[in-house]
Protein backbone atom coordinates (compact mmCIF):
# COMPACT_ATOMS: atom_id res chain seq x y z
CA UNK A 1 0.00 0.00 0.00
CA UNK A 2 1.21 3.41 -0.92
CA UNK A 3 0.52 6.34 1.24
CA UNK A 4 -0.31 9.54 -0.54
CA UNK A 5 0.23 12.73 1.27
CA UNK A 6 -2.40 15.36 0.96
CA UNK A 7 -1.01 18.70 -0.12
CA UNK A 8 -1.78 21.35 2.41
CA UNK A 9 -2.33 24.81 1.03
CA UNK A 10 -0.79 27.54 3.06
CA UNK A 11 -2.69 30.78 2.64
CA UNK A 12 -2.76 34.16 4.20
CA UNK A 13 -5.97 34.82 6.07
CA UNK A 14 -7.62 37.88 4.57
CA UNK A 15 -10.69 38.25 6.76
CA UNK A 16 -9.24 41.17 8.75
CA UNK A 17 -7.64 42.86 5.73
CA UNK A 18 -10.45 45.41 5.04
CA UNK A 19 -10.43 46.49 8.69
CA UNK A 20 -6.68 47.06 8.62
CA UNK A 21 -6.85 48.97 5.34
CA UNK A 22 -9.59 51.30 6.63
CA UNK A 23 -7.69 51.90 9.87
CA UNK A 24 -4.57 52.85 7.89
CA UNK A 25 -6.54 55.16 5.61
CA UNK A 26 -8.19 56.81 8.60
CA UNK A 27 -4.82 57.21 10.35
CA UNK A 28 -3.22 58.91 7.35
CA UNK A 29 -6.24 61.16 6.80
CA UNK A 30 -6.14 62.35 10.42
CA UNK A 31 -2.37 62.68 10.77
CA UNK A 32 -1.49 64.30 7.44
CA UNK A 33 -1.45 68.04 6.93
CA UNK A 34 -2.12 69.61 3.57
CA UNK A 35 0.66 71.86 2.40
CA UNK A 36 -0.08 75.53 2.73
CA UNK A 37 1.74 78.31 0.95
CA UNK A 38 5.03 78.93 2.70
CA UNK A 39 6.90 82.15 2.45
CA UNK A 40 8.22 85.18 4.21
CA UNK A 41 6.22 87.01 6.88
CA UNK A 42 4.41 89.85 5.14
CA UNK A 43 1.74 92.40 6.01
CA UNK A 44 -0.52 92.35 2.96
CA UNK A 45 -2.11 95.59 1.72
CA UNK A 46 -5.86 96.04 2.10
CA UNK A 47 -8.36 96.14 -0.73
CA UNK A 48 -12.05 97.03 -0.89
CA UNK A 49 -12.90 94.39 -3.45
CA UNK A 50 -11.30 90.94 -3.56
CA UNK A 51 -11.64 88.23 -6.20
CA UNK A 52 -10.48 84.77 -5.16
CA UNK A 53 -8.54 82.42 -7.40
CA UNK A 54 -10.68 79.68 -8.91
CA UNK A 55 -8.09 77.01 -8.28
CA UNK A 56 -4.81 76.80 -6.40
CA UNK A 57 -3.51 73.88 -8.42
CA UNK A 58 -1.21 75.70 -10.84
CA UNK A 59 -0.23 78.62 -8.59
CA UNK A 60 3.31 79.62 -7.66
CA UNK A 61 3.79 82.11 -4.86
CA UNK A 62 6.29 84.97 -4.73
CA UNK A 63 6.65 86.48 -1.25
CA UNK A 64 8.39 89.83 -0.78
CA UNK A 65 8.97 91.21 2.72
CA UNK A 66 9.60 94.85 3.60
CA UNK A 67 13.39 94.28 3.62
CA UNK A 68 13.22 93.27 -0.06
CA UNK A 69 13.88 89.53 0.43
CA UNK A 70 12.15 87.41 -2.22
CA UNK A 71 10.87 83.88 -1.74
CA UNK A 72 9.66 81.85 -4.73
CA UNK A 73 7.65 78.75 -3.73
CA UNK A 74 9.38 78.54 -0.35
CA UNK A 75 12.99 79.21 -1.34
CA UNK A 76 14.88 82.50 -1.03
CA UNK A 77 15.94 83.78 -4.47
CA UNK A 78 17.49 86.77 -6.17
CA UNK A 79 15.31 88.69 -8.65
CA UNK A 80 17.40 87.41 -11.59
CA UNK A 81 16.52 83.77 -10.75
CA UNK A 82 12.75 84.30 -10.73
CA UNK A 83 12.50 84.01 -14.52
CA UNK A 84 14.16 80.57 -14.59
CA UNK A 85 12.14 79.21 -11.66
CA UNK A 86 8.90 80.56 -13.11
CA UNK A 87 9.74 79.05 -16.52
CA UNK A 88 10.21 75.61 -14.91
CA UNK A 89 6.97 76.00 -12.95
CA UNK A 90 5.21 77.06 -16.17
CA UNK A 91 6.36 73.86 -17.90
CA UNK A 92 5.17 71.74 -14.95
CA UNK A 93 1.80 73.53 -15.00
CA UNK A 94 1.55 72.89 -18.77
CA UNK A 95 1.11 76.55 -19.61
CA UNK A 96 -1.54 77.38 -17.01
CA UNK A 97 0.68 78.93 -14.34
CA UNK A 98 -0.60 81.77 -12.20
CA UNK A 99 1.99 83.69 -10.19
CA UNK A 100 0.59 85.05 -6.94
CA UNK A 101 2.58 88.03 -5.69
CA UNK A 102 2.35 88.54 -1.94
CA UNK A 103 4.24 91.70 -1.14
CA UNK A 104 4.42 93.55 2.16
CA UNK A 105 2.77 96.98 2.36
CA UNK A 106 6.16 98.58 3.03
CA UNK A 107 8.01 96.89 0.15
CA UNK A 108 9.80 99.33 -2.16
CA UNK A 109 8.32 99.48 -5.64
CA UNK A 110 11.69 98.95 -7.33
CA UNK A 111 11.74 95.38 -5.96
CA UNK A 112 8.25 94.74 -7.37
CA UNK A 113 9.36 96.30 -10.66
CA UNK A 114 12.37 93.94 -10.88
CA UNK A 115 10.07 90.97 -10.34
CA UNK A 116 7.73 92.21 -13.10
CA UNK A 117 10.62 92.64 -15.54
CA UNK A 118 11.93 89.14 -14.84
CA UNK A 119 8.48 87.60 -15.29
CA UNK A 120 8.03 89.53 -18.53
CA UNK A 121 11.36 88.24 -19.86
CA UNK A 122 10.10 84.70 -19.35
CA UNK A 123 6.87 83.33 -20.68
CA UNK A 124 3.49 85.05 -20.46
CA UNK A 125 2.31 84.46 -16.90
CA UNK A 126 -0.94 85.36 -15.22
CA UNK A 127 -0.13 87.51 -12.19
CA UNK A 128 -2.34 87.71 -9.12
CA UNK A 129 -1.77 90.36 -6.44
CA UNK A 130 -2.69 89.05 -3.00
CA UNK A 131 -4.37 91.38 -0.53
CA UNK A 132 -6.48 91.17 2.59
CA UNK A 133 -10.00 92.56 2.75
CA UNK A 134 -10.59 95.94 4.31
CA UNK A 135 -13.10 95.16 7.05
KEZAVEX-968431 format. One record per residue: chain; residue number from 1; x, y negated, z of N, C-alpha, C in turn. Coordinates in steps of 0.05 Angstrom, whole numbers, padded with zeros to 5 digits, always signed. Each point is the difference from the previous one (the first is absolute). Layout:
<site chain="A" n="NUM" n_u="X" n_v="Y" n_w="Z" ca_u="X" ca_v="Y" ca_w="Z" c_u="X" c_v="Y" c_w="Z"/>
...
% end
This chain:
<site chain="A" n="1" n_u="+00016" n_v="+00024" n_w="+00000" ca_u="-00016" ca_v="-00024" ca_w="+00000" c_u="+00017" c_v="-00025" c_w="+00000"/>
<site chain="A" n="2" n_u="-00007" n_v="-00018" n_w="-00017" ca_u="+00014" ca_v="-00025" ca_w="-00001" c_u="-00016" c_v="-00022" c_w="+00014"/>
<site chain="A" n="3" n_u="+00015" n_v="-00015" n_w="+00014" ca_u="-00013" ca_v="-00022" ca_w="+00015" c_u="+00004" c_v="-00025" c_w="-00016"/>
<site chain="A" n="4" n_u="-00021" n_v="-00013" n_w="-00006" ca_u="+00001" ca_v="-00026" ca_w="-00014" c_u="-00005" c_v="-00022" c_w="+00020"/>
<site chain="A" n="5" n_u="+00018" n_v="-00019" n_w="-00001" ca_u="-00002" ca_v="-00023" ca_w="+00017" c_u="-00019" c_v="-00020" c_w="-00012"/>
<site chain="A" n="6" n_u="-00017" n_v="-00011" n_w="+00016" ca_u="-00017" ca_v="-00021" ca_w="-00010" c_u="+00016" c_v="-00026" c_w="+00001"/>
<site chain="A" n="7" n_u="-00002" n_v="-00015" n_w="-00021" ca_u="+00014" ca_v="-00026" ca_w="-00001" c_u="-00016" c_v="-00020" c_w="+00015"/>
<site chain="A" n="8" n_u="+00014" n_v="-00012" n_w="+00019" ca_u="-00014" ca_v="-00021" ca_w="+00016" c_u="+00006" c_v="-00027" c_w="-00013"/>
<site chain="A" n="9" n_u="-00021" n_v="-00015" n_w="-00003" ca_u="+00004" ca_v="-00027" ca_w="-00011" c_u="+00004" c_v="-00020" c_w="+00023"/>
<site chain="A" n="10" n_u="+00021" n_v="-00015" n_w="-00003" ca_u="+00006" ca_v="-00020" ca_w="+00020" c_u="-00009" c_v="-00027" c_w="-00011"/>
<site chain="A" n="11" n_u="-00019" n_v="-00012" n_w="+00013" ca_u="-00010" ca_v="-00026" ca_w="-00010" c_u="+00001" c_v="-00021" c_w="+00021"/>
<site chain="A" n="12" n_u="-00002" n_v="-00024" n_w="-00009" ca_u="+00000" ca_v="-00022" ca_w="+00019" c_u="-00029" c_v="-00007" c_w="+00006"/>
<site chain="A" n="13" n_u="-00008" n_v="+00000" n_w="+00025" ca_u="-00027" ca_v="-00006" ca_w="+00006" c_u="-00006" c_v="-00030" c_w="-00006"/>
<site chain="A" n="14" n_u="-00021" n_v="-00005" n_w="-00015" ca_u="-00006" ca_v="-00027" ca_w="-00009" c_u="-00026" c_v="-00010" c_w="+00013"/>
<site chain="A" n="15" n_u="-00010" n_v="+00012" n_w="+00020" ca_u="-00026" ca_v="-00009" ca_w="+00011" c_u="+00003" c_v="-00027" c_w="+00014"/>
<site chain="A" n="16" n_u="+00023" n_v="-00006" n_w="+00012" ca_u="+00003" ca_v="-00025" ca_w="+00014" c_u="+00013" c_v="-00022" c_w="-00018"/>
<site chain="A" n="17" n_u="+00006" n_v="+00006" n_w="-00024" ca_u="+00013" ca_v="-00018" ca_w="-00018" c_u="-00015" c_v="-00026" c_w="-00005"/>
<site chain="A" n="18" n_u="-00027" n_v="+00000" n_w="-00005" ca_u="-00014" ca_v="-00025" ca_w="-00004" c_u="+00001" c_v="-00018" c_w="+00025"/>
<site chain="A" n="19" n_u="-00002" n_v="+00012" n_w="+00023" ca_u="+00001" ca_v="-00016" ca_w="+00025" c_u="+00027" c_v="-00014" c_w="+00003"/>
<site chain="A" n="20" n_u="+00022" n_v="+00014" n_w="-00007" ca_u="+00026" ca_v="-00011" ca_w="+00002" c_u="+00004" c_v="-00022" c_w="-00020"/>
<site chain="A" n="21" n_u="-00010" n_v="+00004" n_w="-00024" ca_u="+00003" ca_v="-00020" ca_w="-00021" c_u="-00015" c_v="-00026" c_w="+00008"/>
<site chain="A" n="22" n_u="-00025" n_v="+00003" n_w="+00010" ca_u="-00015" ca_v="-00024" ca_w="+00008" c_u="+00013" c_v="-00014" c_w="+00024"/>
<site chain="A" n="23" n_u="+00012" n_v="+00015" n_w="+00018" ca_u="+00013" ca_v="-00013" ca_w="+00022" c_u="+00025" c_v="-00016" c_w="-00009"/>
<site chain="A" n="24" n_u="+00015" n_v="+00011" n_w="-00019" ca_u="+00023" ca_v="-00014" ca_w="-00011" c_u="-00009" c_v="-00025" c_w="-00015"/>
<site chain="A" n="25" n_u="-00021" n_v="+00002" n_w="-00016" ca_u="-00010" ca_v="-00023" ca_w="-00015" c_u="-00009" c_v="-00022" c_w="+00020"/>
<site chain="A" n="26" n_u="-00015" n_v="+00008" n_w="+00020" ca_u="-00009" ca_v="-00019" ca_w="+00020" c_u="+00024" c_v="-00013" c_w="+00015"/>
<site chain="A" n="27" n_u="+00020" n_v="+00016" n_w="+00006" ca_u="+00024" ca_v="-00011" ca_w="+00014" c_u="+00014" c_v="-00021" c_w="-00017"/>
<site chain="A" n="28" n_u="+00004" n_v="+00006" n_w="-00026" ca_u="+00014" ca_v="-00019" ca_w="-00017" c_u="-00017" c_v="-00025" c_w="-00006"/>
<site chain="A" n="29" n_u="-00027" n_v="+00003" n_w="-00001" ca_u="-00017" ca_v="-00023" ca_w="-00004" c_u="+00001" c_v="-00019" c_w="+00024"/>
<site chain="A" n="30" n_u="+00001" n_v="+00011" n_w="+00024" ca_u="+00000" ca_v="-00016" ca_w="+00024" c_u="+00028" c_v="-00012" c_w="+00006"/>
<site chain="A" n="31" n_u="+00021" n_v="+00015" n_w="-00006" ca_u="+00027" ca_v="-00010" ca_w="+00007" c_u="+00013" c_v="-00016" c_w="-00021"/>
<site chain="A" n="32" n_u="-00009" n_v="-00001" n_w="-00024" ca_u="+00013" ca_v="-00015" ca_w="-00021" c_u="-00010" c_v="-00029" c_w="+00000"/>
<site chain="A" n="33" n_u="+00018" n_v="-00017" n_w="-00009" ca_u="-00007" ca_v="-00029" ca_w="-00001" c_u="+00004" c_v="-00008" c_w="-00029"/>
<site chain="A" n="34" n_u="-00020" n_v="-00014" n_w="-00011" ca_u="+00003" ca_v="-00009" ca_w="-00028" c_u="+00019" c_v="-00023" c_w="+00000"/>
<site chain="A" n="35" n_u="+00016" n_v="-00001" n_w="-00021" ca_u="+00020" ca_v="-00021" ca_w="-00002" c_u="-00013" c_v="-00027" c_w="-00005"/>
<site chain="A" n="36" n_u="+00008" n_v="-00019" n_w="+00016" ca_u="-00010" ca_v="-00028" ca_w="-00004" c_u="+00023" c_v="-00015" c_w="-00013"/>
<site chain="A" n="37" n_u="-00007" n_v="-00023" n_w="-00011" ca_u="+00021" ca_v="-00017" ca_w="-00012" c_u="+00020" c_v="-00010" c_w="+00021"/>
<site chain="A" n="38" n_u="+00025" n_v="+00005" n_w="-00005" ca_u="+00021" ca_v="-00008" ca_w="+00019" c_u="+00016" c_v="-00022" c_w="-00012"/>
<site chain="A" n="39" n_u="+00005" n_v="-00020" n_w="+00017" ca_u="+00016" ca_v="-00022" ca_w="-00010" c_u="+00009" c_v="-00018" c_w="+00023"/>
<site chain="A" n="40" n_u="+00007" n_v="-00023" n_w="-00007" ca_u="+00010" ca_v="-00020" ca_w="+00019" c_u="-00023" c_v="-00013" c_w="+00015"/>
<site chain="A" n="41" n_u="+00005" n_v="-00009" n_w="+00024" ca_u="-00022" ca_v="-00014" ca_w="+00015" c_u="-00004" c_v="-00027" c_w="-00013"/>
<site chain="A" n="42" n_u="-00025" n_v="-00005" n_w="-00009" ca_u="-00007" ca_v="-00025" ca_w="-00013" c_u="-00026" c_v="-00011" c_w="+00011"/>
<site chain="A" n="43" n_u="-00003" n_v="-00026" n_w="-00001" ca_u="-00024" ca_v="-00014" ca_w="+00007" c_u="-00013" c_v="-00009" c_w="-00026"/>
<site chain="A" n="44" n_u="-00020" n_v="+00015" n_w="-00009" ca_u="-00012" ca_v="-00005" ca_w="-00026" c_u="-00016" c_v="-00026" c_w="+00000"/>
<site chain="A" n="45" n_u="+00000" n_v="-00014" n_w="-00023" ca_u="-00016" ca_v="-00025" ca_w="-00002" c_u="-00030" c_v="+00007" c_w="+00001"/>
<site chain="A" n="46" n_u="-00016" n_v="-00020" n_w="+00006" ca_u="-00029" ca_v="+00004" ca_w="+00001" c_u="-00013" c_v="-00008" c_w="-00026"/>
<site chain="A" n="47" n_u="-00022" n_v="+00013" n_w="-00006" ca_u="-00015" ca_v="-00007" ca_w="-00025" c_u="-00030" c_v="+00000" c_w="+00007"/>
<site chain="A" n="48" n_u="-00015" n_v="-00016" n_w="-00014" ca_u="-00029" ca_v="-00002" ca_w="+00004" c_u="-00014" c_v="+00024" c_w="-00013"/>
<site chain="A" n="49" n_u="+00010" n_v="+00008" n_w="-00023" ca_u="-00013" ca_v="+00021" ca_w="-00015" c_u="+00020" c_v="+00022" c_w="-00005"/>
<site chain="A" n="50" n_u="-00007" n_v="+00025" n_w="+00006" ca_u="+00019" ca_v="+00022" ca_w="-00003" c_u="-00013" c_v="+00021" c_w="-00018"/>
<site chain="A" n="51" n_u="+00015" n_v="+00011" n_w="-00018" ca_u="-00009" ca_v="+00022" ca_w="-00017" c_u="+00019" c_v="+00024" c_w="+00006"/>
<site chain="A" n="52" n_u="-00012" n_v="+00022" n_w="+00008" ca_u="+00016" ca_v="+00024" ca_w="+00007" c_u="+00008" c_v="+00015" c_w="-00025"/>
<site chain="A" n="53" n_u="+00023" n_v="+00014" n_w="+00002" ca_u="+00008" ca_v="+00018" ca_w="-00022" c_u="-00019" c_v="+00023" c_w="-00002"/>
<site chain="A" n="54" n_u="-00006" n_v="+00009" n_w="-00024" ca_u="-00018" ca_v="+00022" ca_w="-00004" c_u="+00013" c_v="+00026" c_w="+00010"/>
<site chain="A" n="55" n_u="+00025" n_v="+00003" n_w="-00005" ca_u="+00014" ca_v="+00025" ca_w="+00007" c_u="+00028" c_v="-00007" c_w="+00010"/>
<site chain="A" n="56" n_u="+00010" n_v="+00015" n_w="+00019" ca_u="+00028" ca_v="-00004" ca_w="+00009" c_u="+00019" c_v="+00022" c_w="-00011"/>
<site chain="A" n="57" n_u="-00009" n_v="+00014" n_w="-00019" ca_u="+00016" ca_v="+00022" ca_w="-00010" c_u="+00025" c_v="-00009" c_w="-00014"/>
<site chain="A" n="58" n_u="-00002" n_v="-00018" n_w="-00019" ca_u="+00023" ca_v="-00009" ca_w="-00016" c_u="+00007" c_v="-00028" c_w="+00009"/>
<site chain="A" n="59" n_u="+00005" n_v="-00004" n_w="+00026" ca_u="+00007" ca_v="-00026" ca_w="+00010" c_u="+00028" c_v="+00001" c_w="+00013"/>
<site chain="A" n="60" n_u="+00017" n_v="-00018" n_w="-00007" ca_u="+00026" ca_v="-00003" ca_w="+00013" c_u="-00001" c_v="-00027" c_w="+00015"/>
<site chain="A" n="61" n_u="+00012" n_v="+00000" n_w="+00024" ca_u="-00001" ca_v="-00023" ca_w="+00017" c_u="+00027" c_v="-00014" c_w="+00001"/>
<site chain="A" n="62" n_u="-00001" n_v="-00027" n_w="-00003" ca_u="+00024" ca_v="-00016" ca_w="+00004" c_u="-00006" c_v="-00018" c_w="+00025"/>
<site chain="A" n="63" n_u="+00016" n_v="+00003" n_w="+00020" ca_u="-00003" ca_v="-00016" ca_w="+00025" c_u="+00022" c_v="-00020" c_w="+00000"/>
<site chain="A" n="64" n_u="-00007" n_v="-00025" n_w="+00007" ca_u="+00020" ca_v="-00022" ca_w="+00002" c_u="-00005" c_v="-00013" c_w="+00027"/>
<site chain="A" n="65" n_u="+00020" n_v="+00000" n_w="+00018" ca_u="-00004" ca_v="-00014" ca_w="+00025" c_u="+00010" c_v="-00029" c_w="-00002"/>
<site chain="A" n="66" n_u="-00004" n_v="-00015" n_w="+00021" ca_u="+00007" ca_v="-00029" ca_w="-00001" c_u="+00030" c_v="-00005" c_w="-00003"/>
<site chain="A" n="67" n_u="+00017" n_v="+00019" n_w="+00007" ca_u="+00029" ca_v="-00003" ca_w="-00004" c_u="+00008" c_v="+00006" c_w="-00028"/>
<site chain="A" n="68" n_u="-00018" n_v="+00009" n_w="-00017" ca_u="+00006" ca_v="+00006" ca_w="-00028" c_u="+00009" c_v="+00028" c_w="-00006"/>
<site chain="A" n="69" n_u="-00002" n_v="+00018" n_w="+00020" ca_u="+00007" ca_v="+00028" ca_w="-00004" c_u="-00023" c_v="+00013" c_w="-00017"/>
<site chain="A" n="70" n_u="+00007" n_v="+00017" n_w="-00018" ca_u="-00019" ca_v="+00013" ca_w="-00018" c_u="+00001" c_v="+00030" c_w="+00004"/>
<site chain="A" n="71" n_u="-00024" n_v="+00012" n_w="+00003" ca_u="-00003" ca_v="+00028" ca_w="+00002" c_u="-00018" c_v="+00010" c_w="-00022"/>
<site chain="A" n="72" n_u="+00010" n_v="+00019" n_w="-00016" ca_u="-00016" ca_v="+00012" ca_w="-00022" c_u="-00006" c_v="+00029" c_w="+00008"/>
<site chain="A" n="73" n_u="-00025" n_v="+00006" n_w="+00005" ca_u="-00009" ca_v="+00027" ca_w="+00007" c_u="+00016" c_v="+00011" c_w="+00024"/>
<site chain="A" n="74" n_u="+00006" n_v="-00016" n_w="+00020" ca_u="+00013" ca_v="+00009" ca_w="+00024" c_u="+00030" c_v="-00002" c_w="+00001"/>
<site chain="A" n="75" n_u="+00013" n_v="-00009" n_w="-00022" ca_u="+00029" ca_v="-00002" ca_w="+00001" c_u="+00008" c_v="-00029" c_w="-00006"/>
<site chain="A" n="76" n_u="+00020" n_v="-00010" n_w="+00016" ca_u="+00010" ca_v="-00027" ca_w="-00004" c_u="+00015" c_v="-00002" c_w="-00026"/>
<site chain="A" n="77" n_u="-00007" n_v="-00020" n_w="-00016" ca_u="+00013" ca_v="-00004" ca_w="-00026" c_u="+00007" c_v="-00029" c_w="-00005"/>
<site chain="A" n="78" n_u="+00017" n_v="-00004" n_w="-00019" ca_u="+00007" ca_v="-00026" ca_w="-00010" c_u="-00020" c_v="-00007" c_w="-00023"/>
<site chain="A" n="79" n_u="-00005" n_v="-00025" n_w="-00006" ca_u="-00019" ca_v="-00007" ca_w="-00021" c_u="+00007" c_v="+00012" c_w="-00027"/>
<site chain="A" n="80" n_u="+00026" n_v="+00003" n_w="-00006" ca_u="+00009" ca_v="+00011" ca_w="-00026" c_u="-00007" c_v="+00029" c_w="-00003"/>
<site chain="A" n="81" n_u="-00004" n_v="+00015" n_w="+00022" ca_u="-00007" ca_v="+00029" ca_w="-00002" c_u="-00029" c_v="+00005" c_w="-00002"/>
<site chain="A" n="82" n_u="-00017" n_v="-00020" n_w="+00003" ca_u="-00029" ca_v="+00004" ca_w="-00001" c_u="-00009" c_v="+00010" c_w="-00027"/>
<site chain="A" n="83" n_u="+00012" n_v="-00012" n_w="-00021" ca_u="-00008" ca_v="+00008" ca_w="-00027" c_u="+00004" c_v="+00030" c_w="-00005"/>
<site chain="A" n="84" n_u="+00023" n_v="+00010" n_w="+00008" ca_u="+00006" ca_v="+00029" ca_w="-00005" c_u="-00018" c_v="+00018" c_w="+00017"/>
<site chain="A" n="85" n_u="-00005" n_v="-00007" n_w="+00025" ca_u="-00017" ca_v="+00016" ca_w="+00017" c_u="-00029" c_v="-00001" c_w="-00010"/>
<site chain="A" n="86" n_u="-00009" n_v="-00024" n_w="-00009" ca_u="-00027" ca_v="-00002" ca_w="-00010" c_u="-00003" c_v="+00015" c_w="-00027"/>
<site chain="A" n="87" n_u="+00021" n_v="+00000" n_w="-00016" ca_u="-00001" ca_v="+00015" ca_w="-00025" c_u="-00003" c_v="+00030" c_w="+00005"/>
<site chain="A" n="88" n_u="+00015" n_v="+00010" n_w="+00020" ca_u="-00003" ca_v="+00029" ca_w="+00007" c_u="-00028" c_v="+00006" c_w="+00011"/>
<site chain="A" n="89" n_u="-00010" n_v="-00018" n_w="+00017" ca_u="-00027" ca_v="+00004" ca_w="+00011" c_u="-00021" c_v="-00002" c_w="-00022"/>
<site chain="A" n="90" n_u="+00005" n_v="-00017" n_w="-00020" ca_u="-00019" ca_v="-00002" ca_w="-00022" c_u="-00001" c_v="+00026" c_w="-00016"/>
<site chain="A" n="91" n_u="+00023" n_v="+00012" n_w="-00005" ca_u="+00001" ca_v="+00026" ca_w="-00014" c_u="-00014" c_v="+00022" c_w="+00016"/>
<site chain="A" n="92" n_u="+00004" n_v="+00000" n_w="+00026" ca_u="-00014" ca_v="+00020" ca_w="+00017" c_u="-00030" c_v="-00004" c_w="+00000"/>
<site chain="A" n="93" n_u="-00008" n_v="-00025" n_w="-00001" ca_u="-00029" ca_v="-00007" ca_w="+00000" c_u="-00012" c_v="+00003" c_w="-00028"/>
<site chain="A" n="94" n_u="+00016" n_v="+00007" n_w="-00020" ca_u="-00009" ca_v="+00003" ca_w="-00027" c_u="-00013" c_v="-00025" c_w="-00011"/>
<site chain="A" n="95" n_u="+00013" n_v="-00023" n_w="+00005" ca_u="-00009" ca_v="-00025" ca_w="-00011" c_u="-00021" c_v="-00015" c_w="+00015"/>
<site chain="A" n="96" n_u="-00010" n_v="+00011" n_w="+00022" ca_u="-00022" ca_v="-00013" ca_w="+00015" c_u="+00009" c_v="-00011" c_w="+00027"/>
<site chain="A" n="97" n_u="+00025" n_v="-00010" n_w="+00001" ca_u="+00011" ca_v="-00010" ca_w="+00025" c_u="-00011" c_v="-00027" c_w="+00007"/>
<site chain="A" n="98" n_u="-00008" n_v="-00003" n_w="+00025" ca_u="-00007" ca_v="-00026" ca_w="+00011" c_u="+00021" c_v="-00007" c_w="+00022"/>
<site chain="A" n="99" n_u="+00012" n_v="-00023" n_w="-00002" ca_u="+00019" ca_v="-00009" ca_w="+00020" c_u="-00015" c_v="-00018" c_w="+00019"/>
<site chain="A" n="100" n_u="+00000" n_v="+00007" n_w="+00026" ca_u="-00013" ca_v="-00016" ca_w="+00020" c_u="+00021" c_v="-00016" c_w="+00015"/>
<site chain="A" n="101" n_u="-00001" n_v="-00026" n_w="-00002" ca_u="+00020" ca_v="-00018" ca_w="+00012" c_u="-00011" c_v="-00009" c_w="+00027"/>
<site chain="A" n="102" n_u="+00014" n_v="+00007" n_w="+00021" ca_u="-00008" ca_v="-00008" ca_w="+00027" c_u="+00022" c_v="-00018" c_w="+00011"/>
<site chain="A" n="103" n_u="-00004" n_v="-00025" n_w="-00003" ca_u="+00020" ca_v="-00020" ca_w="+00008" c_u="-00010" c_v="-00015" c_w="+00025"/>
<site chain="A" n="104" n_u="+00019" n_v="-00007" n_w="+00017" ca_u="-00006" ca_v="-00015" ca_w="+00024" c_u="-00008" c_v="-00029" c_w="-00008"/>
<site chain="A" n="105" n_u="-00015" n_v="-00012" n_w="+00017" ca_u="-00010" ca_v="-00028" ca_w="-00005" c_u="+00024" c_v="-00019" c_w="-00002"/>
<site chain="A" n="106" n_u="+00021" n_v="+00005" n_w="+00015" ca_u="+00023" ca_v="-00018" ca_w="+00001" c_u="+00022" c_v="+00008" c_w="-00020"/>
<site chain="A" n="107" n_u="-00005" n_v="+00018" n_w="-00018" ca_u="+00020" ca_v="+00008" ca_w="-00020" c_u="+00004" c_v="-00023" c_w="-00020"/>
<site chain="A" n="108" n_u="+00026" n_v="-00005" n_w="-00007" ca_u="+00006" ca_v="-00021" ca_w="-00019" c_u="-00009" c_v="+00010" c_w="-00028"/>
<site chain="A" n="109" n_u="-00010" n_v="-00019" n_w="-00015" ca_u="-00011" ca_v="+00006" ca_w="-00027" c_u="+00022" c_v="+00010" c_w="-00019"/>
<site chain="A" n="110" n_u="+00025" n_v="-00008" n_w="+00004" ca_u="+00021" ca_v="+00009" ca_w="-00019" c_u="+00004" c_v="+00030" c_w="+00002"/>
<site chain="A" n="111" n_u="-00005" n_v="+00012" n_w="+00023" ca_u="+00002" ca_v="+00029" ca_w="+00003" c_u="-00023" c_v="+00013" c_w="-00016"/>
<site chain="A" n="112" n_u="-00024" n_v="-00010" n_w="+00003" ca_u="-00023" ca_v="+00010" ca_w="-00015" c_u="+00005" c_v="-00003" c_w="-00030"/>
<site chain="A" n="113" n_u="+00011" n_v="-00023" n_w="-00008" ca_u="+00006" ca_v="-00005" ca_w="-00028" c_u="+00021" c_v="+00020" c_w="-00011"/>
<site chain="A" n="114" n_u="+00020" n_v="+00007" n_w="+00015" ca_u="+00019" ca_v="+00020" ca_w="-00009" c_u="-00013" c_v="+00027" c_w="-00004"/>
<site chain="A" n="115" n_u="-00018" n_v="+00007" n_w="+00018" ca_u="-00015" ca_v="+00026" ca_w="-00003" c_u="-00016" c_v="-00001" c_w="-00025"/>
<site chain="A" n="116" n_u="-00014" n_v="-00022" n_w="-00005" ca_u="-00016" ca_v="-00002" ca_w="-00025" c_u="+00017" c_v="+00003" c_w="-00025"/>
<site chain="A" n="117" n_u="+00023" n_v="-00013" n_w="+00000" ca_u="+00017" ca_v="+00001" ca_w="-00024" c_u="+00010" c_v="+00029" c_w="-00004"/>
<site chain="A" n="118" n_u="+00007" n_v="+00014" n_w="+00021" ca_u="+00010" ca_v="+00027" ca_w="-00003" c_u="-00023" c_v="+00019" c_w="-00010"/>
<site chain="A" n="119" n_u="-00024" n_v="-00004" n_w="+00010" ca_u="-00022" ca_v="+00016" ca_w="-00009" c_u="-00007" c_v="-00006" c_w="-00029"/>
<site chain="A" n="120" n_u="+00003" n_v="-00025" n_w="-00008" ca_u="-00005" ca_v="-00008" ca_w="-00028" c_u="+00020" c_v="+00013" c_w="-00018"/>
<site chain="A" n="121" n_u="+00025" n_v="+00002" n_w="+00009" ca_u="+00021" ca_v="+00011" ca_w="-00017" c_u="-00005" c_v="+00030" c_w="-00005"/>
<site chain="A" n="122" n_u="-00013" n_v="+00013" n_w="+00018" ca_u="-00007" ca_v="+00028" ca_w="-00003" c_u="-00025" c_v="+00003" c_w="-00018"/>
<site chain="A" n="123" n_u="-00015" n_v="+00020" n_w="+00006" ca_u="-00025" ca_v="+00004" ca_w="-00015" c_u="-00021" c_v="-00019" c_w="+00010"/>
<site chain="A" n="124" n_u="-00024" n_v="+00002" n_w="-00013" ca_u="-00022" ca_v="-00017" ca_w="+00008" c_u="-00014" c_v="+00013" c_w="+00024"/>
<site chain="A" n="125" n_u="+00002" n_v="-00012" n_w="+00023" ca_u="-00012" ca_v="+00011" ca_w="+00024" c_u="-00024" c_v="-00017" c_w="+00008"/>
<site chain="A" n="126" n_u="-00019" n_v="+00013" n_w="+00013" ca_u="-00022" ca_v="-00014" ca_w="+00013" c_u="+00010" c_v="-00008" c_w="+00027"/>
<site chain="A" n="127" n_u="-00003" n_v="-00026" n_w="+00007" ca_u="+00009" ca_v="-00009" ca_w="+00026" c_u="-00023" c_v="-00008" c_w="+00017"/>
<site chain="A" n="128" n_u="+00000" n_v="+00010" n_w="+00025" ca_u="-00021" ca_v="-00006" ca_w="+00020" c_u="+00013" c_v="-00016" c_w="+00022"/>
<site chain="A" n="129" n_u="-00012" n_v="-00022" n_w="+00009" ca_u="+00011" ca_v="-00015" ca_w="+00022" c_u="-00017" c_v="+00006" c_w="+00025"/>
<site chain="A" n="130" n_u="+00012" n_v="+00012" n_w="+00020" ca_u="-00014" ca_v="+00008" ca_w="+00024" c_u="-00003" c_v="-00023" c_w="+00019"/>
<site chain="A" n="131" n_u="-00024" n_v="-00003" n_w="+00011" ca_u="-00006" ca_v="-00021" ca_w="+00019" c_u="-00018" c_v="+00012" c_w="+00022"/>
<site chain="A" n="132" n_u="-00005" n_v="-00015" n_w="+00021" ca_u="-00020" ca_v="+00008" ca_w="+00020" c_u="-00023" c_v="-00020" c_w="-00002"/>
<site chain="A" n="133" n_u="-00023" n_v="+00009" n_w="+00008" ca_u="-00024" ca_v="-00017" ca_w="-00003" c_u="+00000" c_v="-00022" c_w="+00021"/>
<site chain="A" n="134" n_u="-00009" n_v="-00023" n_w="-00008" ca_u="-00003" ca_v="-00023" ca_w="+00018" c_u="-00027" c_v="+00003" c_w="+00015"/>
<site chain="A" n="135" n_u="+00002" n_v="+00008" n_w="+00025" ca_u="-00025" ca_v="+00005" ca_w="+00015" c_u="-00011" c_v="-00025" c_w="+00012"/>
% end
